[in-house]
């Protein structure tokens, strides 16, 4: 997959559909990610548009052997299923169509660029990138500060970026809220799925080594 690399702010001319072209818009999309910090079932959060309408919901299933999450649309229909791959040294997650976990329905996978890192670095490979020599997307930044940026491949072309939003409400009722801006013609469901993976990796490691690594010190 080829991307323009001359300008980090240049929007992609053609829609980049990973999950569905339904989630590609010719203009920037601003979404609010509201994570319920004080909840019995960890991992549940909602995604709203700037008007407060629910666009996506995320449900977690943590009673199984591996971490599994489902991204739902506003009506509760499954869009993709995200599953952590067992015995993976780099915290690999796989994303499948709908509620499937069959290999034939694999859309993309994501893993940490290296086992130990001071900043968030996530490599994303589409299902057809079987050799995984060059990533199709890359996430860089600080998960702790909720300031990660998604790039197209190894280029400087930004496709989405997130930033923290502090409110009195979030402090009082135990919600972790941050915003993500998805650039024109980029599949915003795909970007939300990447955020779910970042949250999953953060959850997994913060309960383990306890190190910072910027992924690892999120709110739990």
Secondary structure, DSSP 8 states (H G I E B T S, - for coil): -----S-TT---SS-B-SS-GGG--SS-EEEEEEEESS-SSTT-EEEE-TTS-EEEEEEEE-SSSS-EEEEEETTS-EEEEEEE-TT-TT--EEEEETT---GGGEEEEEEESSSS-SSEEEEEEETT--S-SS-SEEEEE-TTTT--EEEETTSS-EEEEEEE---HHHHHHTEEEEEEEE-TTB-HHHHHHHHHHHHHHHHHHHTTT---TTTTT---
